Amino acid sequence: MLPFVAKRLVSALLTLLLVSVLTFSLAHLAGDPAIAVAGREASAEDIERIRAYYGFDRPIVVQYLSWCAKAAVGDFGMSYHYQQAVSDMLVARLPITLSLGIAALAFALVLSLPLGVLAAIRRGSLIDRLCLFLAVVGQAMPTFWLALLMIVYFSLTLQWLPVSGNSSWLNFVMPTIALGYFATPALMRLTRAGMIDALESDYVRTAWAKGLRPFTVLFRHALRNVMIPIVSVSAVQLGAMLAGSIVVEQIFALQGIGWLGYDATVRSDLPVVQAITLIIAAFYVLLTLAADLINAALDPRIRVT
């Protein structure tokens, strides 16, 4: 197990290193950061003064190494627009996005796993077709459209839920559904396909022949073997939710890192954009690493790869 963990850790660190290079390079290739800070109407003297103040006149390699050294200890510099420490801004907004992403993934799993199992058991029946219909609708319906429909019905018509803000857990109900429902189809189809293969396997037929209870056969034998791809896809989906929460946060006025990233991009706030990009990439890498370790615990054969 230790060689497997060490191999995955090295791969994760190399991926983060590559992401840091791309993040730093793309932000500078987008244009002269000194002009972005000073504005298009600034004089040449002002631009040169800003370039010297922020260190943009140093060699690009020196700038990158300095940025990496500070980022490694959580120092992402100062926001050009807000004149605040970027790390403080992230600490204030990251819990909102994390809460939303985790809640959305939990909603997707709670909805997709039982429906996928039920569709596999009732393969070809009306229930199976209804489950597939829900999957198609979830895949085809844009997240922003579902969010607007829920606002019109649950907030404006029934007045059950607040439209915006993050003052209570009620504010996260509609954003969670809007963000989580988009991930439901992939998880449900994966569960259904895996359960169909598992139910036709020899070890499940043996479990039925031994007279085990249906719950034990379905969830302790069949579903456990289906969980390996589900864990991998769930990790990717959670990363996608964290990165793609910008639309939901904009609609429901949840000022997480998605909203902050959009605002920083519009204002050309380079340190904020770099920090958010690196943080999201780090979450992707860590989630993938966690999925690999969980799958290795579920299936020891993976450890030899």
N, C-alpha and C positions, 0 to 999 in steps of 0.2 A: 504493500500500500504506500509506503514512504517514497519509493522511486516514482510511482504514479503521481503523487502529490507534488513532488519536487519538479517533475517534468511540466505539470500544468502551471505551477507557480512561475517557472522560468518563461514559459510561453506567454503568461499574462503580463509579466514585467516587460517583455520585448514588445508586446502589443501596445502597452501604455507608452513606452518610449517612442514608438512610431507615431502614435496618435499625438503626442506632445509636439513632435517635429512638424507634423502636418498642420496642427492647430496654429502653431506659431508662424509657420510659413504662409499659410493661406491668409491669415489676418494681415500680414505685411504685404502680400502680393495684391491685396484688394486696393491698395493705394498708399500714398504717403501718410503715415499716421500723424505726422506733425500738422499737415493740412487739415486732416479730419478733426484734430483738436482745436486748431486756431480758427477754422472756418474758411470758406472760399474767398471771403472778402478781406482776409487778413493781409497785412503787408509782408513783404519778404523778410524784413527785420524781425517781425513778430514770429514768423514761422521758424526762423533760425534760432530765435531765443527759446521757443518751445522745444525745438529739436535738441538743443543742448540741455535744457532743463530735464527732459524725460529720458535722455540718453539715446535718442534715436540716431545720433551722429556716430555712435560707436559701431564697430564691425558687427555684422548680423550674428555671427557665431558667439561673440561675447554677449550680445543681448539675449540670445537663446539660453546660454548657460546660466546667466544671471537670473533669468525668468524661471528656469527649472529649479534652481537652488532655492529661490524664494517660494515657489509653488509647492515644493516638497515639504515645507514647514507650514503650509497654509496661508502664505502671504502672496496674494494675487495683485497687490498694488492698490492704487486709489482710483476710484471711478472718475473719469474726466468730467462727466456731467453732474453727478450728485456730490462730488468731493467727499465721498465716504470710503472707508476701507471696503474693498470688494468682499473680503471674507466675512465681514459683519453683515453685509447685505445678503450673502448666501445663507448664513446661519439663520437669519430672520425669515427667509422665504423657502428654504429647502424643506423644512418639515411639512409645509402645506402641500408641496408637490409629492413628497414621499407618502404622505397620508392618502392623498388622492390616488396615486398609482397602486399602492398596496390594497386599498379598499376596492378599486376597480378590478384588480386581478382576482381578489377573493370573490367578488360578485360573478366574474366570468367563470371561475372554477365551480362555484356552487351551482351555477345554472347549466354549464356545459357537461360536467361529468355525469350527473344523473340522467340528463337527456340523451347523452351519447350511449350510456349503458342501456337505457330503455329502448332507444332506436335499434340497437344491435339485437336485443332480445326479441323485439317485435319486428324483425327485418321484413320489409315488404308490406307491412300493414299500414293502416291509416295513421297510426301514431308515428311510424317511421317517416312517412311522407310529411307529416306536420313538423316534425323536428328538422327535417332537411329544408322545409320551407322557411322556418325561423332562421336557419343558418344562412340561406340565400338572402333573406331580407336584411339580416345583420351585416352581411358582407357588402351589400349593394347600397345601403342607406348611409350617407355621410354623417359623421359624428355631429357636425354643427347643425344639420337638419333635425336629427333626433333631439338635440338639446333645445332647439327653438320650439319644437312641438311640445316638449315637456313643460317648457316655460309657459306657453300659451294655455295648456290644459291644467297643469297642477298648480301653477302660481297665479295666473290671471283669472282663470275660470273658477277653479275650485278653491283657490287661495289656501292650499294646504302647506306649500313649501315656499321659502323665501327665494327671490329671484337671484340675488347676488350677495356677496360678502362671505366671510368665514368665521362668523361670531359663534356658531354652534354647529353641532353635528348635522342638523337639518340642512345646513347650507351645502353639505357634501353629498346629499342623497342623489339629486339629479345629475351633478357632474360625475359621480361614481357610475351611475347607470349608463350615461352617454359614453363615457370612456371605456367601460367594461364590456358593453354589448358588442362593440366592434371586434373585440378579441374572442368573443364567444364562439362564432362559427368555426374558426380554425381548430379550437380545442375540442368542440363537439364532434366535428368530422373525424378528427384524429382518434378520439375516444371510441367512436362508433366503428371505425375501420379496425382498430386494434382489438376491440372486444369481439368482433365477428371472427377474426383470425383465432383469437384465444378460445372462443367457445367451440371451434371446430378442431381443436388440438387434442392430442391423446391424453394429456394430463388432466384436462378438464373432464373428458369423458370418464376417466378413471375416478375422479372425484365424485361425479354423479353416481357412478356404479357403487361406490362405497357408501352411498346413502347420506352424504353430507347435506347440511341445510343449504337452501338456495343462496342465502346471504353469504355463507362461507365460501361457496363455490364461486360466486360472482365477484365478490370484493376481496377475498383473501387469496384466491388462486388466480382468477382471470385478470382482474383489474390491476393487481400488483405488477404483472408482467407488461401491462400497457402503460404503466406510469413512467417508464424510462423516456420515451419520446415526449410525453406530456410535460415532464419536468424540464426538458430542454426547451420546448416551445414556450412554456410559461416564463422561463427566464428571459427569453428574447422578447416576449410580449410585454413583460414588465419594463424592460429597458425601452421598448418602443413607446409605452405609455408615459414614461418619465420624459422622454424626448418630445413626444407629440402632444403633451398636455397643453401646449400653448393655445390651441384653438378653444378648448374647454375653459381654460383659465380666463381667456379674453371674454368669452360669452357670459360666464358667471362671475366675473370680476374677482377671481381668486388670485391674489397677488403672490403667486409662487415663482419658481425660477423660469417657468415657461413665459409668464407675463414679463418678467424682468429681462429675459433674453430677447423678446420682441422689442421691448422699449430700448434696450441697449443697441440693437442692430439699427433701429431707426435713427438713433442719435449718434451712431458711429462711436460708441463707447467701447473702445478696443479691449481694455482690461476685463470688463464684465463679460464680453462675448467670448474671450479666450478662456476665462475661468469656467463659464457655464459649459462650453464645449468640452473642456477637459473633464469636468465633473461627470457629465452625462456619459462620456466615453468610459470613464473609470467605473461607473455603475454597470455599464454593459459588460466590461471585462470581468468584474467581480461576480456578477450574476451568472455569467457563463461558467466561471470557475466553480461557483457553488453548485450549479447544475451538474457539472462533471463529477464533483465529489459525491453528490447525492446519488447519482446514477451508479457510481462505482460501489457505493454501499448497498444499493438495491441488487446489482448484478456483478458479482466478483469477476466475471469474465472480462469486463471492461478494463480492469486494472492492468491487464497484460498488453493492452494496446499502446 
